Structure formats: structure tokens, C-alpha cells
């Protein structure tokens, strides 16, 4: 990290006291430090081109300024860079944050600009360099930038690759008066025309609208800051029979204030332009905007809006929304800064959102063909009712015939890496969870002679199983819980056999949630959870879970309640971290679930693998007796992942509905496999065998932790307590890598996994696939052949 005070001190030492630009979250510590100082001045700019022009004016008056911006703002910078700074040869230092770096997870709006940022700067004639993470090298980079600008009289850009500054100075205090944005959006949803289109500006406005409710009439802008009002005006002009509401922010409205003149000139009578004004860039740390000195109502009136009104409270806002519309109408709504505690993100891609709305608007009655006096009419060729088929080429593309939720998902990383490792026997494969142990050797002969006999095969092949699974197997599952935990279950009503644990999770979500409901998963967590949630068109809510003891206690205390969350998936013992939930964790989960009515889905497939802390099924927690679902399987504990037998334990009403879905989608589980599963669970020697297996995994874990030490570049923020995986932090190891591997813009764990595979012949999984909190980690599998495990450890150090 770079000490932000030292960094700003160096800028001041070089003679610069002015800073201007548009905030980015990466820049928040620096902006806060500049605002807090007496010797520096932060000048508000509504867009990046304005900031560069202002800085250029300062240079002409023998002052200098640093322009701060996100790389998305390069679009606004190109004009002055090429037509002001280049011909007049004016040097300005740009501090640009690089979002959407190739190989690094980010939001979809940053992808294209992230790919072209280096080339775009170069094409615009701007010499640039990455800002180093090392503080001394960062200060040296500042000095080199100053030398270059003095010698060449040209702009120079330092490009930030992440949160590189320490956060010392506090941010601006948010006033506690007025309605919140969520409250204003709730009023809008209640009083807007149900058939109306809602266009939400980028940032937290769109995210909050999606979190509150998602409808085909919604469009959530991502990126393109300041253009939501023009976009909405285009929709309104094309669909005059629908009301169109655009929810703008003060920062976005100010960025391209000229949109209001365009709206006033084109006069879409069905457009309601709402500016939710909190006086800040809320998404990047609540830095102030210029809105306190701006009268949006008078600007709208002067621009030609039919009406404009300031709504000082939610009552007047509701009244304005229900009054007759003969627009364009502007509603200026002051609110306070801050956002919802559990703020989700749209789970639909921008492509899906746009096509969904476009398809909806195609069903609208044809436009009347009348236009406000003084405006141009719409040619027949552009009328939606007579649209030339050549304009619909995207609608006929093969990709549109497929489910975009699935087409946008890549094969998950552990499987992709494992396939590569399996193709090369020289690679020590620690990437995929296929246990080498099991089933118990003393059962193999009986399984071969009875369960795999021709008679057993023919019996199983000639009939369907009950959707709930065989009663004998369900009774064996009930006995498993009675014997191990003293937990009494009704085998007929509360247990169901499934095609592995993944189907059990899918059925649990199908029964307890509906489309667009929020399902919480901790970050990090098993990679398939988010994919399953998204496939079912639910919304995955990742909640950061700090490393340490009583992690769920801390997660719920630091990141809010479960209000508005339909289900929470808890994996304990956990893949990938090896964490086992403590009694305190379960108490906190139970309390939060009871308050919010959230279902708890406990994935306990590694229940037989716990080392230092005993495992506890969720149903044993008194507050979860009626709202917990337990997921389990034979795959891991008995080393039979290909058997594909799992089960779910749930209240009778859940099992009833799950059995329906199971019957509709999958039909019964293979009867012959059920017989093998029943034999495993009914074996009197299973407990001793499982204990011996768990001891072997624990010994492997201890050896790995003692071998992969801090001196070798491995850190252990989480002490593994169970399961069959390790999740070390490899930040130190990363800094030991050859220079060609330490490329900016990629998660540390991704780079280390690539290096280990290519240079050391060890296959591991990058931690980023388990969530952003795993970016600095890799995952290792413990249950491999002895020689593979030993060779992998030797190669990794």
C-alpha cells in the first residue's frame, strides 16, 4: 500500500496544490486527504473533460493541477486531450484508475474500456505508466512523471491498478436528514404507472431499484454516466403511449447537463425526469458534487421542460407522481446520502436487461404518429411497426436463441484446470475433489456379489424409484442422524433422496424461493452456489465473511441482517476454506434467520471430516428446527463422487414440494445405486472407517500447513478445521515470482495458480472463483494419492 499522505506530500513538493476530477472508489483516500488539508484545494468537476480543461487553464496561469478520473472517463477526456492539450502543448498529470483490467473480475460496463485503456492513452498521445504498489517506487514514478512533462510539455498518466492508497483521512460526513434513496425509490414504485418504463442511472440507484424489485419495465444503466436521461428520452419518443421515468442522480445530471436542453427541445410529453439529489458521489465515498449551488428546476424551465418542481419530502414527491403528465416533467427530489445495508447487483446481464425491455416494448401499440409542434416526424422505416428486418439482425442471431444466463457462464475453474492436469500425468493435481479413499474395503466383496449382480441390475432397470427415494434408504439416513447426533427425524416425511448434493441444493432453492429473490452466500464460498442461484434466475448476494474465529457472527454483525434475503446457504465444514461453524456462529445464524424469516440451507457434505471443532447439523439449533434444510451426500465421505446419491432433510412441507419438482425434472434416483448407499450407511463398521479416514485427512492438513510456511510465501489467515481442502493466502509468494508473471490487473491467486501449473507442475485452483475475498488465495485438495501429495508439496516450496 502507498501512504496517501506521503504521496500527496510529494505532489505538493513538486509545486502542485490543485486537484480536480470525477471520483472513483480507488481514489477515495486521496480525495479525502486533499479535502482535509489546508494547503491543497479540491475543485469539483462535473465531467472529466471539464477537469482537464480546468487544469489546463491553471497551467496557463502558472499553477498546476492533478486530474483524477476512472478510465471510463477517458471517453470524456479524448476531446480535450486531442484538440486542446495536444495543439497547445499543455502538460497535465492524470491519475487514472484502471477498471476492467483483463483477467480481473469487474462489472460488465468496464470490460471494453478495460481492454483498450493502454492503447487509448497511447493513441491520444499520452505517455503512461502503472503506479507501483511499492511506496518508494510510487514516489519515484511521480518524480519521473514531472520530469517528462517539463521536458516534453505533454500530458502524462499514472494508471492505478486497484486500491493502492491507505485510507487515513475520514470521508465527508453524510447528513442524517431527509429520505433515503431507497425510500424515494419505494415511493416511485408505489405511485408510478405500472406500465411505465423505469430507467435508473448507473451506480447505486440501479442496484437499489433492482434490490427492491425487478420488472421487465426496468432498465439499469451500468456505466455511461450522465446519459440515462438522453437514453430515456429516446425510449419516450419511440413509445409515446407509455410513461417513461428516468431516475437520475445529481452527479450524473451535472456530468451532461446539456441533455436537459435536448429534452426541452424534443419535448417528449411522456417523460418524467427525476433527479435524486444527495449532493454527493455516493458510490465512490460521498465526495461532494456541485449540486448545492445548482437550481435544477430553473434550468429545466429555461431548457423548455413543460413543467418542473422541487419535491421537498416524500409526500410532495408522491403527489407529483400521481398528477397528470404533459411533459417533459422534471422532479427535483433532495435526499440524504447512503445506501441499503444489503445492496445487491442485477443478476441479469446488460444484454438481457436491454433485450427484455426491447421485447416488451415491441408488444406496445404502434405510435400514434403525432409529434409535438416544431419537431421532426419519425420516418415510416423507423417506426417499430414497420421496422426493416435488417435492423433486427441481433434478434435472429443464434446466441439469442439460447439462454443467456447459461451462455455467459464459463466452465468452472477447478474442472477446467483438472482437465488440463489429467491430460498431463507429470502434473501433481491438487485441483479437483475426487477422493482417492473409499468405499470401505471390507464392503467391496458384498457390493460386488449382491449390489452389482445381474439380478440387482435387472431389478433396478425395470422400475422407477419413488420420488422421495426408497424408504429403506431414508430410514438408514434417519438412523445416521440419530446415532451420530441424537437427532430424531421422520424418515417418511422429512427426508428425500436426490441425485447428489447439487440437486438437493437446487430443489431447496426451487421450493423456498422464487425468481429474482435474493439468496445470500458468504464470500468466499463454494463456486457452484452462485452459478446455481443465477441459473435458477435468483439473485446471488455475496456477503464478505472475515477470516478468524466465529466468522458468521462477525459476518452478520459487520454486514447487516438477513432482512429481504429469502435463503442463506451455509457450507460447514466448508469448501474451500476448511472452516467449521462454531456454536456461536449457529446461534447468530439462527437469531438472524428467525428475525428475517430466512431459510437456512446447510450444506454438510463434509460432515465426517472435522478436526478440532465438532460438526453440528443446522437442525440441532433450536431456532432453526423449522426453517433449516440439510444437504448431504455419499460423494465425499465415502469417496464415491460418481455414485451421485445425496439427500435433503427438511420440514415435511418442503419435502412434499421438493418431491414434486424432483418428479417433474429428474424422476427417481437409480435403484441399484440406492442399494449401495443403503449398505454403506447400514454398515456397523462405518463409524470406525470414517474416523480413520478423517484422521488421515487431518494428518495431511497438518503436514501441508507445516510445509507451506510464511517463509515459503504462504499465509494461513484461516486455520483449517475440517473438509478436505486448504486455502492459503499466497500474496507473499506472488512477490517472489519472476517479473513476467507479476502482471497488473489479475488477482494474485490467479497468477500464482498459473505459475505453479506452468513452472512447478502443480495444479491448484485460484481463489478468485470462490468470490472476491478469495482473490489472494489458492485452493488445494488433500485427498489425492500419496505420491501426488508429496510431490506437490515439494514442488510448491
N, C-alpha and C positions, 0 to 999 in steps of 0.2 A: 504493500500500500504506500501511497505518496502522502506525506503530511501536507494537508492542504494549506496550512499557514505558511510553511516554508516555500511552497510553490508560489503562492500569491506574493510573498515577500520578494522572491526573485523577479517576478514580473514588475513589481514596484521599483526594485533596484535598477531595472533597465529603463525606467522613466515612464512607465505606463500606469495611469491611475483610473482609467475609464474601462468599463466592461459593459457590453450590450449584447442583446441576442434574445433567443427564444429558448426557454428551459428544456432540459432533458433530465430524467432522473439520475443519470450518471453524473450530471453537472451540479446536482443539488448541493453537495457540501461546499463546492467552490463558490456558488452564487450566495449561499448563506454567509460564508466567510466575508465575501466582498461587501455585502449589505451591512454586516456588523461592524465594519471598520469605518474610522473617520477619514482616513487618507485615500479611500477609494470611493468610486461612485458607480452604481449600477443603474444604467439608463434603460428604461422599458422600451422594447421594440415590439411592434405588432407582428412583424414577419422578418425573416432572415435577410431579405434583400434590403429592407429598411435599415436593419442593423449595420450591414456592410456599408451602405451609403452614408450613414451617420458617422461610422468610424473613419471613412474616407474624408468626410468634412472635417473631422477633428484633426486628421493628419495635415490637411491644408492650413489649419490654424495652429500648427506646431504642437499639437497634442497627439497622443496615440491611444488606441483602444483595442481590446481583445474582443473579437466576435465569437460568441458562444452559440452553438447550434447542434442539433441532431443531424445525422446525414440525410434524413428525409427532407430537411430544409435546404439541401443543395439545389433542389429544383427551383426554389425562390432565389438562390444566390447566383445561378448561372448568368442571368441577365446582367446584373452589375459587375460580376467578375469579368465578363467578356466585353462589355460595352462601356464600362466606367473605369474599373481598375486597370484593365489592360491598355486601353489607348492613352489614359492619363498617367500610367505608370505609378500607381499609388500602392505602397506596401501596407498590408494589414495582416496581423496574426489571427488565424482562425483556429479555434479549438473545437473540433468536430467529433461527436460520438458516433461510433460505428455500430449501428443496429443491423440485424440480419446478416451478420458475418457468415460466410459459407461454412457449413459444418457445425454451427452453433444454433441451438433452438431459439426461436424468436417468433413474434407474431407475423401473420401472413403478409401484412402491409409492408413489412420491412424486407421481404425476401429479394425482390428485384433490385431495389436500391442498394441493399447489402452486397449483392453480387457485382454491381457496377461502380461502387463508390471509388475504388482506387483509379479506375480508368476515367471516371468522370472528372475527378480532380485534375488528373494529368491532361485530359483533353481541354480543360478550361485554362490550362497554363499555370496551374498551381502546383508548386513543388510541395511534397508532403512527406511525413514520416510518422511511424507509430510512436505514441507516447509510451516510453518504457514503464514497466511496473516498478522497477527499482528507483528509489527516490533520487539518489545521486545522479543516475543516468537521465532521469526526467529533467532535473535542473540543468544538466548539460545540454539536453535537447532544446530547452528554452534558449539557452545562450547561442546554440548553433542556428536556431531559427532567426534570432535577432541579427546575427552576423550576415546571414543570407539576405535578409530584407534590406539591410543597409547597403550591401554590395550591389544587389540587383534591382532594388526599388520595385519588387514584385511581392504579391501576397505569398504567405506560407501557411500550411495547415499542419497542426499536430492532431493525430487521429487517436482517440481513446477507444480501447477495446473492451471496456467494462467499467465496473465500479472501482476505479483506481484511486480515488481520493478518500482519505479518512474523514469522518464526519465529526467535526468538533463544534462548530458554531450551531446553535439551535436554529430551527427554521422559524418562519413567521408564525405568530400565534393566531389561530383561527378564531374569529368572533363566535360566540355561542348564541347569538340572537338570530331569529328568522328560521324559516323552514329549511329542512334538508333537501337535497336534490331528490332523494328517494320519495320524500313526502310530496314534492311537486309533481314527480312522475306518476305517483299514485292518483293525485287529483286529475291529471291529464287522462290517465287510463279510464277513470270513472266517468269523466264528462265529455270525452272526445266521441265523435261519431264512430260507432262500432265498425262501420265500413271504411273509415278513413285510413289513410296511409300515414304511418309514423316513421319519420326519418330522423335518426339520432346521430348527433355529431360524434366524432371519434373520442376515444378515451373512456372515462368512467361513465359518461352519460349513456352510451350504448350498452356498456356492461351492466349498469344498474337496470336499464329497461329490460334487457334480456333476463336478468336475475328475477325481476318482479313477474314477468310473463313474456312468453314468446308467441307471436302470432304470424301468420303468413303476410299480414299487412305491415309488418315491421321491417325496416332496413337499418342495419347497424353499420355506420361508416367506420372503417378502420383505416387510419392514415388520412390522406387528402385533407389535412386540417384546414378549416376555413371554407371548404367548398360544399358543405352539406346544404346550405341554403340555395345555392345555384342548382344542385342536383334535385332538390325538392321542387324548385320552380319548374324544372324540365318535366318532372312527373306531373305536376299540377297542370301545365299547359297541354300535356298529352292526354290527360284523363280529367276533363272538366267536370264530369259527373260525380267525382269523389272529392271529399275534403282531403287535403294533404297538410299534415302538421310536420314542421321541421323543428327539432329541439336543438337549438344552438347553445354554445357557451360564450361567455364574454370574450375569452381569449380567441376562440375560433372566429367569432363575428368580427373582431377587430383585425384579425390577420388579413382578411379580404373584404374590407368594408365596402368596396365597390360593388359587391354582389347586391347590396341593397338598392343602389341606383339602377342596376339591371332589372331587379324585381319590380321596382316602381315603374320602369319604362314598359316592361312586358305585361304588367298588371294581371297576373293570374288570379282570378277572383275567388278561387277555392283554396288559396294558400294561407295558412296561419303560421306565421314565423314567430317562434317562441325563443327568447333569449333568457336562459337561466344564468343569472349574473351573480357569481360569488366573489368577484374581484380578484380571482387568482387562477393560476395554472394548477388546478387541483391534482392532476395526475402525476405531476413531477415534483411535488413538495410544497405546494401552495405559495409559490412566488407570486408577487402582485402583478396584476395587469393594469392597463391604463384606464380601465372602465370607470373608476370613481369620478373621473373628470369628463366622462362622455355622456351625453343625453341621447340615448338610442331612440327615444320616442320622437324627438325633434328631427333627428337625422332621417328616420323613416318618413315622417311627414314631408320633409324637404325633398326626399327622393321620389315621392309620388305614390307612397302607400295610400290606400283608400282610408285606412284608419290605423291609429297607433295608441297604445295605452300602457301605462305603468300599473302593474298589479302589486300592491304593497304587501298583500297577505294572500293566503290560500283561498279565502272566501271570495275576494275580488277576482282571483285567477279563475276559480270555478265559474263565477258569473260571466266572465268574459268568454269562456269556452262555450257556454251554452247560449250566448247571444247570436243572432243571425249573422252569417258571414257574407259579406260582399267585399271581398278583399282586393288586393292583399292586405292582411291584418298583421300588425306587429304587437306582440305582448312581451313587455319587459318585466321579468319576474326576479327581483332580488332574492337570493337565498344565501345560506351560510356555506362555508366550505366544509369538506369532509365527505366521506362515503360510507356505504353499508359495511358492516363488520364482516359479513360473509359474502364477498363480492365475486360472483362467478364470471366466466367468459363465455361468449357464444360458442356452442359446441358444433354449430353448423359452419362450414367454410364460407368465405365471402361469395364464392361461386354459387353455393347452394342458396344463400340468402337472396342473391340477385335473381337467380332463375326462378326461385319460388315466388318472389314478388312479380316478376315479369309474367309468369304463367297466370298468376291471379288476375293481373290487370288485363290479360288477354280475354278474360271472361266478362269484362265490363261492357256495358252497352257502348255502341260507337259514339264518338264525339259528336256533338250537335253541329259542329262546323261553324259556329258563331264565335267571334273573337272580339275582344274589347276594341272600341273605336280607336283607330290610329295605329293598329298593329297589323303585321303581315298575316295573311291567311296561310293555312297549312296545305301544301300540295297534296293531291289525292294519292300520289305514290308514297307519301309518308304517313298516311292515315293508317292506324293499326288494322282497320277493317279491310284495307286494300293493299296490305304490305307486300312488296315484291318478295318472292320466296328466296331470292339471293340474300336478303337481309337476315334470313333465319338459318344460315348455314351452321351456326353453333348448335341450334336446336336439333339438327339432323345428324350431328357428329356421333360416332359410335360411343364415345365416352359418356354422352348424356343418357344413353340407354342403360347404363349401369348405375348401380347405387354408389353415389359419390362418397358416401361415408366409408365404404369399403375400398374404393379405388384410391382414396387418398392415404390409406394405411399401407406402410411397407411391411415386409416380413419382419418379425420382431428380432432384435439384435442377437439374443442368445442362440436362436435357431440358425440365423444366417452365419454366425461365427462358427457354430458347431458343425454345420455342413462343410465349411471350408476345412476345419480341423480334421473331420472324419476322412476327407479326401486325401489327407497327407498324414500317414501313420507316424511320421517323425515328430509331429506336434504333440506336446503334452496338453491334453484337452481338459481344462478345468471350467468349461463354459456351459455345459448342459447337465441338468439334473436328472440323469438316468442312473440310479444307484446300482452298484455292482453286486451288492449283497441281496439275498433273498431269492426265492422264498425259503423258509426253513428247510434245511436238507432232510431232516427226519420225516418230512411230509411228501417228499418228491415221489417216492415209490407208490404211495397210496394215490396221489394225484394222477400218476401215470396209469395205474391199473384200473382205477374206478372213474375218476372225473374226465379223463381223456380217452376213455374206451369208446368203441364204436357204438355200443348201446347208449352211452351217455350222449354222444354226439347226435344220434338219430332222434333221441327223445327231445333234445333241446331244439333241433332243427324243425320239428313238426308242429310246434305250437308257440303261441305268443305268451309272454310273461304278463302278469298283472302290472298295470302302470305304476303301482307303488313298489313293485318288486316282490319276490317270494316272501311269504310270511315267515318261513324258517330263517331266512337271512335277516329279516328285520328283527326277529326275536334274538338272534345272535348279536346284532348291533345293540339292542337294548341291554343284553347281558354284559356287553363290553363296558357300557357306562355304569351299570350297577356295580360290577366287580371293581373297576378302577377308581370310580369317583363317588360311589354310593348314590348315584343319580338315577332315580326311577323314572322310566319312560313307558309310554303306552305304545307297544310295537305296532299295533294295528292302526292307530290314529296319528301318531306323532313322528313316524319315521318313513322315509321314502328312499328307495334305491335309484341311483342315477347313473348316467354314462360318464363317470368320472366326476371329480370335484368341480370342473369348469361348468358342466351342465347344471350342477346343483346351484352354483352362484347365479347362472343365467336365469334359472327358474325362480330363484329367490327375488331377483330384481323384477322379473316379469310380474310376479304376484304382488309385491309390496310397493311398486312404483308405476307411474305412467309416463308417457312420452313427455320430455322436457323437464321432468322432476330432477332435482339436484341429488346426486349421490356422492357422499364425501369419501375420499380416500386420503390416507396420510401420505405425506411426502418425506421420505421415499416409500414406495410400496410396490408390490408385485406388478410387473409390466402389463399383464393381461387384464387387470381390473379396469383401467381407463379405456382400453380397447373394447372390452365387453360392454361397458357403460355406453360408450359412443355408438357402438354397433346397434344397441337397442334404442338409440336416439334419446337416451337420458343425458344429463349434463354432469360431467365429472368435475367435482370440486376438490382440488388438491389443498390440503391443509398442512403447512410445514410442521414437522414433528422434530423438536430439538433432540440431539443425542444426549444420553445420560440415563439417570435412573428415573422411574415413574414418568416415562415420556408422554403418555397420553394425558396424565394430569397436567403437565406443562403445556402440552398442545392445546388443550381445551381452555386453560387459564390464559394463555397468551394470544390465542387466535379466535376467541369468541365462542359462543354457544353453538348448538346444533339447530337453532331456530331456522325453519324453512328448508331443512335437509330431510329428505324422505328416508334415506338409509345411509348408514356408515358401515364400511367394510373394515373389519379388524382382522389382521393376519397375525396370529400368535400361537406357537413360535413362528417367526417371520422369515420369509424370503423377501429381500436379500440380506437383511442386517443381522439375523440371528437373535433379534430381541424377543423376550418373553414378557408379556404384560404382567405387572405386579398386582397384588390385591388392591393397592391404592389406585392403580390405573382403572381396574374394573369398577371400583366404586365410583370414580369420576365419570366413567362412560355411562354407567347405569343412571347416575343422577342427571346427567345432561340429556340422556335419551328419554327419561321419564318426563322432564320438563317440556321437551320439544315434540314428543310423540314420534321420535325417530326409530326406525327398525335398526337393530344391530345384527349384521351378518358376520358371524365369526368363522373365519377360515382356519381350521385347526388341523390341516392335513399333516403337519409335522408334530403332532401331539405326543408321539412316542420318543421324540428327540428333544430332551431338555436337560441341561447340565447342572446349573447352580440354582435355578429358581423353578419351583414346581409349576407345571402347566395346570390351567384352570379353565374348563369349558364355560362359555358365557352363561349357559342356563343355570349354573351353580350360584350366580349372583342373584340375590332375591329380587332386586329391582329390574332384572332382565328376564325373569321367568316367563313373562308373557309377550315380550317383544324382541326376543333374540332367536336367530336361526343359526344352527351349527352346520358347518360344511366339513366333510371328511372324506377320505378315500383310502384305497389299498395301495395306491401307486408308490408312495414314498416309504411308508412304514414297513411294508413287506417287500419292497423292491420290485414291484410289478407294474411299472407305468403303462405297459401295453395292455394290461387287463381291462382298463377303462371301467372300473367299478368304483362308484362313490356313493355317498348318501347325504341326506339332509335331515336334520332334526328340527322340528318346528311345531308351533301350536297346530291343532287339528285343522282349523280353518285354512291355514296356509298350505298344509299338505293336500287338502281337498282341491284347492285351486291349482297347485303345482302338478297334481296328478292329471288334471285336465290338459294343461299345457304340454306336459310330457307325452300324453297320448296323441295330441294333435300334431306335435312336431317330431317326435322321435320314436314312439312306441316303446315297448318294454326292453329291458336290458337282456343281454344274451343269457339264457338259462344255464348253459354249460359253465359260463364264467361265474355265474352266481353260486354254483355248487362249489367251485374252487374257493371263492371268497368266504362262503359259509364254513368250509373246512378250516381255513386259516383262523377265523375268529373263534371257532369252537375248539381249537387245539388246546389241551391242558398245558402244553409247554410253551405257549406263545409268549407269556409274560417274561419268562427267563430268557427266551431268544431275543425279544425286543430290548430287554435291559442290556444284554450283551452287545447288541447292535448299537445302542445309544452310547455305551461306554467306548466303543470303537470310534464313533464319530467325535466324541468329546476328546479322545486322545489325539486324533488328527487335528482338531481345532487347537488344542494346546500347543502342539508341535509347530503348527503354522504361525501362531501368534508369537512364539518364542524365536522363530527363524526370521520372520519378516518384521524386523525391528525398526525403530526410528532411525538408527544409524544407517540402515539399508534403504531408507526412504519411505517407510510405511508407518502410518499413524493409526491408532485404534480409538477413535472417539467413542465408539460403542464396543463394549466388551461382549463378545458373543455368548448368549445364554442358552441357545437351542437351535433347532433346524440343522441344515446341512450345508450352510453357506458362510462365507466370510465377506466382509465389506470394508476393507481398509481404505483410508484416505491416502492418496498417492501424490499429494501436492509436492512433498519433498522429493520424491522420486522423479517427478516431472522436471524439476530444476536441474537434475543430474543428466538429463537426456542430451544427445547431440543437438546442435543448433538447428539442423534441418527439420527436426521433429517438433520443436517448440514454436509452432506457427500460431500467430494470434487468431483469436476468433473461434477456437474449438475448445470444448470442455476438456479439462485436464485428464479425466478418466478415459475419454475417447482417444486422446493422444497416447497415453500410457498403454492402453489395450492394443493399439496399432503397433507400437514399438515392441511390446512383448511378443506379439504374434510374428512380426517380421524379422526381428533381430534375435529374440531369445527362444523362439519356437514354443511359446506357451499361449494357449487360447483362454482368455478371460472375457468377461462381459463388461463394457463400460457402464459406469453407474448412472449415467445420464438417462438411460432408458427407464429407470425407476422413478424419475421425477427430477426437477431442477436441483433439489437438495442433494442429489447423488452425483452432481457434475464432477466433483473432485475424487470420486471413488471408483473402484473396480469391484466386481463380484467374482468370487472363487467358489467352486464346488468341491466339497470334501469327499464325497462318496465316489471315488474313482479307484481303479486298480492301484495296488501298492507301488508298482514301478512308475506309473504315470505321476502319482502324487509326489514321490520322492524326487523324480527328475524335474518336475515343475518347480518345486521349492529351490532346488539347486540352481536352476536357470534364472529364477526371479531375483536372486541375490548376487 
